[in-house]
Amino acid sequence: MKLDRLDMRIVECLRRDGRISNQDLAARVSLSPSACLRRVKLLEEAGIIQGYSCVLDYAKLGLEVEAVVHVSMRHEVEGWHEAFVAAIKDWPEVLSARIVTGGANYMLVVRARDVSHYSDFIVNRLYRAPGVRDIESNIVLGYIKRSASPFEVLDPD
């Protein structure tokens, strides 16, 4: 699906506020509510809009430590990828996991209650996963930029 400027405006409004009513969205993008709803449905069906969510403050929920963890695997271990993927799915501390290029095979975003909880996760679960060779942790101290519009990249004008 090729997006026009109106689709981009709709998606950008929803990216900023996924709870906006169709009525308000339509007014913001200068469409009738029915035409706006039709476009939103097409964007959802095309998979451009994959869902709606809320942004959580993990520290206020009691998960004070956030780390970006790069994991390198021993490739001679049979089934290392499948075993690691299965293990990650069972670990609630892993909020997201990506397969990456470079020195590591995976990049994980991990949340823990405190440093003791994080240490326990690393030592007793992550390092014990089949095939794990090396782990590099980066504790997140703060954010500079968290969310940006993809349309600035796609259409810089």
C-alpha positions as CSV (number, residue, x, y, z in Angstrom):
1,M,0.0,0.0,0.0
2,K,1.4,3.4,-1.0
3,L,0.7,6.1,1.6
4,D,-0.4,9.5,0.5
5,R,0.0,12.6,2.7
6,L,-3.4,12.2,4.2
7,D,-2.6,8.6,5.3
8,M,0.7,9.9,6.8
9,R,-1.2,12.5,8.7
10,I,-3.6,9.9,10.0
11,V,-0.9,7.5,11.1
12,E,1.1,10.3,12.7
13,C,-1.9,11.5,14.7
14,L,-2.5,7.9,15.8
15,R,1.1,7.3,16.6
16,R,1.1,10.3,19.0
17,D,-2.3,9.5,20.5
18,G,-3.7,6.1,19.9
19,R,-6.8,6.9,22.0
20,I,-8.0,9.7,19.8
21,S,-11.6,9.3,18.8
22,N,-12.4,8.9,15.1
23,Q,-14.4,12.1,15.3
24,D,-11.3,14.1,16.6
25,L,-9.0,12.3,14.2
26,A,-11.2,13.2,11.3
27,A,-11.3,16.8,12.3
28,R,-7.5,16.9,12.8
29,V,-6.9,15.6,9.3
30,S,-9.8,17.5,7.6
31,L,-11.8,14.5,6.6
32,S,-15.4,13.4,7.3
33,P,-15.6,10.8,10.1
34,S,-16.7,8.0,7.7
35,A,-13.9,8.7,5.2
36,C,-11.4,8.8,8.0
37,L,-12.6,5.5,9.5
38,R,-12.4,3.9,6.1
39,R,-8.8,5.0,5.7
40,V,-7.9,3.8,9.2
41,K,-9.4,0.4,8.4
42,L,-7.4,0.2,5.2
43,L,-4.2,1.0,7.0
44,E,-5.0,-1.7,9.6
45,E,-5.8,-4.3,6.9
46,A,-2.6,-3.4,5.1
47,G,-0.7,-4.1,8.3
48,I,0.7,-0.6,8.5
49,I,-1.1,-0.1,11.7
50,Q,-0.5,-3.3,13.6
51,G,-2.2,-2.4,16.9
52,Y,-2.6,0.2,19.6
53,S,-0.8,0.3,22.9
54,C,-0.1,2.5,25.9
55,V,3.4,3.6,27.1
56,L,4.2,2.4,30.6
57,D,6.5,3.9,33.2
58,Y,8.4,0.8,34.2
59,A,10.2,2.4,37.1
60,K,6.9,3.5,38.6
61,L,5.7,-0.2,38.2
62,G,8.8,-1.2,40.3
63,L,11.1,-2.3,37.5
64,E,13.9,0.2,38.2
65,V,16.7,-1.4,36.1
66,E,16.7,-1.4,32.3
67,A,19.6,-2.9,30.3
68,V,20.4,-3.4,26.7
69,V,22.1,-6.8,26.5
70,H,24.1,-8.1,23.6
71,V,24.3,-11.9,23.5
72,S,26.9,-13.8,21.5
73,M,26.4,-17.5,20.9
74,R,28.7,-20.5,20.4
75,H,27.7,-21.7,16.9
76,E,29.1,-25.2,17.4
77,V,26.3,-26.0,19.8
78,E,23.6,-27.9,18.0
79,G,20.3,-26.0,17.8
80,W,21.6,-23.0,19.6
81,H,19.3,-20.5,17.9
82,E,16.1,-22.5,18.5
83,A,17.0,-23.2,22.2
84,F,17.8,-19.6,22.8
85,V,14.6,-18.3,21.2
86,A,12.6,-20.8,23.3
87,A,14.3,-19.7,26.5
88,I,13.7,-16.0,25.8
89,K,10.0,-16.6,25.4
90,D,9.9,-17.9,29.0
91,W,11.8,-15.0,30.6
92,P,9.4,-12.2,31.6
93,E,12.4,-9.9,32.2
94,V,13.1,-9.8,28.5
95,L,10.8,-7.1,27.1
96,S,12.1,-7.3,23.5
97,A,14.6,-9.4,21.6
98,R,16.1,-8.8,18.2
99,I,18.5,-10.8,16.0
100,V,21.3,-8.4,15.0
101,T,24.4,-8.1,12.9
102,G,27.8,-7.3,14.3
103,G,29.7,-9.0,17.1
104,A,26.6,-10.2,18.9
105,N,23.8,-12.5,17.7
106,Y,21.0,-11.0,19.7
107,M,20.1,-7.7,21.4
108,L,17.7,-7.9,24.4
109,V,16.0,-5.2,26.4
110,V,15.7,-6.4,29.9
111,R,13.9,-5.0,32.9
112,A,14.4,-6.0,36.5
113,R,13.2,-4.8,39.9
114,D,16.8,-3.8,41.0
115,V,20.4,-4.7,40.5
116,S,20.1,-7.9,42.5
117,H,17.2,-9.1,40.4
118,Y,19.1,-8.2,37.2
119,S,22.3,-10.0,38.4
120,D,20.2,-13.1,39.3
121,F,18.7,-13.1,35.8
122,I,22.1,-12.8,34.1
123,V,23.9,-15.3,36.2
124,N,21.2,-17.9,36.8
125,R,19.3,-17.8,33.5
126,L,21.0,-16.0,30.7
127,Y,24.5,-17.4,31.1
128,R,23.0,-20.9,31.6
129,A,21.1,-20.8,28.3
130,P,22.5,-23.4,25.8
131,G,25.1,-21.9,23.5
132,V,25.6,-18.6,25.2
133,R,29.2,-17.6,24.8
134,D,29.3,-13.9,25.8
135,I,27.1,-11.2,27.3
136,E,27.6,-7.5,27.2
137,S,25.3,-5.4,29.3
138,N,24.6,-1.7,29.0
139,I,22.6,-0.3,31.9
140,V,20.2,2.5,30.6
141,L,20.8,5.7,32.6
142,G,18.2,7.8,30.7
143,Y,16.6,8.6,27.4
144,I,17.5,11.3,24.9
145,K,14.9,10.4,22.3
146,R,12.2,7.7,22.6
147,S,9.8,8.2,19.8
148,A,10.1,9.8,16.4
149,S,8.0,10.0,13.3
150,P,9.0,7.5,10.6
151,F,7.7,10.0,8.0
152,E,10.6,12.4,8.6
153,V,12.8,9.6,7.3
154,L,10.5,8.5,4.5
155,D,9.7,12.0,3.3
156,P,12.1,14.6,4.6
157,D,10.4,17.5,2.8
